[in-house]
């Protein structure tokens, strides 16, 4: 059906959807998933959800622009590796649908508030969005995505459990998130296996996009200069190269040239390394990929080490900068206070109020409140805060 490699996911071999649909004469099953995601309400809300900087305007990234950048990179790498581009795009477009308002600050606050009720995990929330909370269709809740897209959303960062069911990776320290036993799908999502190469491509595209656009936004915000990056792993050699070749052009042009080269080299490194990994692994099918025992779409060892160094720099110099942290603390207060007020009064607007009023206990009520808050845009969360507390934090 398409000129993809044997180890790529094949839409014609999809395990299908929970609710059966007739075949499309013009689109593959993964193309249909992509389109359903793009047309969802949750996807549109990303345009008013924070990525890193809690400042509106100024050309800073938001969740939507970040998601589009991830999608473009995932497609480029999928094409080079002869994977199914549409599945890679569908996973990339949906990977952040479960994020709260106010970026990771909002997620931390909601996770803390939900601690007595199983916590909050944005990846599990994305699954709730696409399987339950989107209510556009006449015959079912959710977007009714294929098994492969659901698997990619859930496991794009790797397995959640080991073969014996014990927590894997980061979950070994944190414990498995609540809700894993309540994901409607046409077949078992197999928490201990790896996801498809397409999902792995979306995951590493997320890392590349984060690094590149956080540098760009930090430069734009004046938190760092290009000179600050000269000795930073991964970015430093490119900065020195650009400043030497283009010493007299405007700083904004220098910054864009650095960002452009950083993205290109990261993607080229991933393509070359992943092609070698795939060849060495001997996988000949998507099922082989799931049972390969390791992630196959990766940076080279040297690039991975440099990328960790860049992330450390960004954490110390950007994410913990007071210009960022001041609004972060305010936004955490907004989420914490909204959660507490809704739990105490059940005063949620619209259909959410009806659901809250009929919740049989605090555990069910908390999940309704978490679903409601996680779906908010930044401006809507501030509107609700003003309605309930007659106050409005100003992050600018």
N, C-alpha and C positions, 0 to 999 in steps of 0.2 A: 504493500500500500504506500510505502514511502522508502526513500533511500537512506534508511538508518542502519546502524550497525546491529549485529545479532544481539549484543548485550543491551541495546536500548529497549525502553518500554514500548510496547506495540498497542496502539489504541484498539486494534481489531481483536486483541487478546485480553482486553480489560476484563476484570472480574465483574464489572458492571456497577449498577446503582441500587440503592436500597429500594427505590420505587422505579419500576420498569418504565422505560420510555421507548417509543419507536425510533428506528434509525433515522439519522439526518441524511438527506441526499447530497448535502454540500459540505458538511463539517465532520471531522473526526470527533470521537468522544472527548478527547482532551481539549480540542478547540471549543467544544460546547461548555466544558468546565470553565475555561478561561473567560468566555463570554458571560456566563452566569455570575462569576466573581466581579467582573468589571461593572455589571449592571446592578450590583447589590447596593443596598443603602449603606452597609458597613464600609464598603470601599469608598464611597463618596465622602463619608465622614472623615477619612484620613486626611483630607485637605485642611482640616482645622484641628489636627492633633499635633502636638509638639514632637519633634524629633529629638533635639538636644537643647536648643535655645528657646527659652520662653519669651520670645519677642516676636511680635507680628510685623510683617513687612520686612524691609531691608534685605530681601532676597535670601533669607535663611531657609534651609530645608524644613519641610514639614514631613509628616509620615507619608503623605501621598507622593511627594516628589522623591523621597527616599525610595519608596516602593517601586516607582517607575524606573529609577536608576538601577535598582537591583534586577528588575525584570529585563532591562536591555542587556545588562551584562550576562545574565543567565542564558538568554537566548544566544548571545554571541558564542559563549563557551559551549553550549549544547550543540550548536551548528558545527563547530570545529571538531567536536568529539563524536559527531554523527549520532547524536541522541535525539529524542523527540522534543523539539523546541517548544511545542505547545504545552506539554506537561511541565517542562521546566518553567515556562512563563506562568502557568496556572499556580504552581506552588509559590513562585516569587511574588505574584500579585496578592496572594492570600496570607503570606507568612506573618504579617503584622495586623491582621484584622482583629485580633484579640487585645490589642494594646489599649490601655486606659488613656484618658486625657493627661496632659502634662508629662508625657514620656515615661522614662523609667522611674522618675520620682513618684508619679501617680501609681505606678505598679507597686513600688515598695510600700507606699501608704496603704493601698488596698490589701496587699498581702498581710501586712501587720494587723489590719482591722479584721481580716478574715481568719486569723490564726486559730481562734477557737472553733472554727467551722471547716477546717481543712485547707485554709490558705487560698491564695490566688496565683495562678500561673497563666501568663498571657498566651502560651501555646495551647493549653487546654481550652482557654477562652476562645481562641480562634476556631477550635473544633466545635464549641457550643454555638458560635455564630453561624457557621456554615451548615450545621446539622439541625439546629433547633431555633435560633433566635431570629434569623431572617424569615419573614413570613409573607413572601410575595406570591407564592404559588397557590392555586385553587385546591390542589389535592394533597398537599403535604407541607409541613414546616421545613425550614432549611432550604439549601440550594440543591440538594440531591446530587452531590458530586460523585464521581467515580471513586471506586476503592483506591485506585492508585494516587489520585489527588489527595484524598483524605490521609492516606499513609504518608505522603510527602509532607503535608502540613504538620502531622504529628511527630514524624521522625526525621525531619530534614537535618537536624543536628546530631543524629545518631540514635541507637537503640535507647529505650528507657529502662529496660531490665536486662539482666543476664538470663541465660538459658534456664536457670533454676527459679526465675521469678524475682530474684533479689534486685534492688535498685542498681542501675548502671550509671557510670559517669558522674556528672554533677549530682544526680539524684542519690548516689551512695551516701553523700553527706547531708543532703536536704530532705531525703525521703521522697517517695513518689507523690506527685500532686493529686489532689482530690479530683474525682470525676473521670478517671481512666476507665472505670467499670460502667460508665454511662454514656458511651459514644455509639450512637446508632450507625451501623455500617452493614453492607451486604455480606461481609465476611470478617473473620478475626483479623485485626490490624497487626497482629504479631509483634508485640512490643520488644521482643528480644532480637529481632532481625534488623539488618540495615535497610534503609530506604533505597529507592532507585537512584541511579546515577543522575537522573534529572533533578531529583530533590537535593542530592548532594551538591549539584551545580548551583542551585538556588541558594543554598546555605553559604557557600564560599563567596558567591556574588554579594551577599549581605555584608560579609566582612570587608570585602574590597570597597564597596560603596561607603560603608561607615568610615573607614580610614581616610578615603579621599575627600569626602564632603565635610567631614569634621575638621580637617585641616583647612579647607576652603572657608568654612563658616567661622572658624577661630581667627583666621587672618582678617576676614571681613569685619569681625567684631573688635579687632584690635587687641585680642588677648595674647597673640604671638606675632612675631615677624618671620619673614623667610630666613633671616639670619639665625633665629632661634632654632631652626630646623637643620642647620648646616651639618651638625654632628649627630643627628638623630638617625637610628637605623631605618633602613628602607627608603625614607624620604631624603636623607642627607646627601647621598651621592647625586641624586637628581637635582636637588636645590643647587649644589655647587656647579653642576653642569650647566644649568639654565642661567645662573648668574654670570658665569664665565662667558657664555655665548651671547647672552642678551643683556649686557650690563646697563644699557641706557633706555630700555623700554619701560613703560609705566609699571609700577609694582603690581597692579591688578593683572596685567598681561603676564608678568613673570609668574604670578601665583597660579594663573590658569594653565600656563605651560607646565608647571610642576605637577599640578593635579592631573592633567591629560597624560603626561608621561608615566606618572605613578600608576594610573589605572591600566594603561596599555601594558606596562611591564608586569604588573601583577597578573593580569589575565593571560598574557603569553606564558608566564611561569606556570600557572595552573594548567593550561592546556598541555604544555609539554610534559609536565610531571604526571598529570593524570593519564595521558595517553600511555606513558611508560608503565604506570601502575596497573592499568587495565591489561596491557599486554602481558606483564609479568604474572598477573593473577590467574590468567587462563580462563577468565569468565567468558561464556559464550551465550548467555541468556540473562534476562532481567532477574530470574530466580537465582542464578549463580551469584549475581551481585548482592542479593539479599543475604546470601549465605557465605559471603567472602570473608567474614570475620574482621573486616576493617573498612574504614572509609577509603575509597579509591580516588575521589576527586579532592586533591590536596595541593598545597604549596610544596615546593621543594624544601628540604630540611633547612637550607640556608635562608630562604625567603621566609619560612615559618618563624625562624628565630628572630629575623629582623622585624617581622610583623609584630611579634610580641613586644619587642623593644619600642616600636612606634606606639603601640597601644599604651604601654607604660608611660610614655611621654605625654600622650593626650590625657591620660587619667590625671597625672600630676599637674599639668600646666593648663588644661582646658576644663575638664569635667569638674575639677575641684576648685576652680577659680571663683572668687567671691561674686563676680559678675554673673556667673551661672548659679552658684549655690544660694544666693539670696532669694531669687525667684523660686528655686527648687524648694526651699524650706516653706515658703508661702504656699506653694501648690500642694505640698504634702499636708499642710494644715487644712486646706480646702477639702481634699478628699477625705481626710480623717473626720472632719466635722460633719460633712455631708453624710457619711456612713452612719455615724452615731445618731444624728438627727432622724434619719430615715428609720433606723432600727427602733428608736424610742417612740416615734409618732406614726409610722407607716404612711407618712404624708408624701407619697410619690404621685406625680401627675399622670393623668391619662390611664391607659390600660394597666400600667405598672401599679397604680394605686389599687386597682381591683385585685390584681394578683397578690399584692402585699396584704391586703385586708383579709384574704382567704388563706394565707399561709398558716399551716397547722402548728408550727413551732418556730423557734428562733433560727434553727438551722436552715429550714426552707426559706424563711424570710431573708436571712443573710445572703443566700445565693441569688435571690431575686434582686436584692439591693446591689450586690456586686455586678450582676448582669446589667443593671440600669446604669450604674456609675461607669463601668467599663465602656459602655456604648456612647458615652457623652463626648462631644467635642470640647475643646478648651473653653470657647465662649459660652457654650451652654452650661458647663459646670459653674462658671462664674455667675451666670444668670440665676441658676438655682441657689447658689450661695447667697446672692443678694436677696432673693425672695425669702429665704429662710432665716437669714441673719442680719438683713438690712446693712450689709457691708460688701465691698467689692475690692479685693486686692488688685493693685495695679503693678504688673510685672515689668512695665517699661520704664 
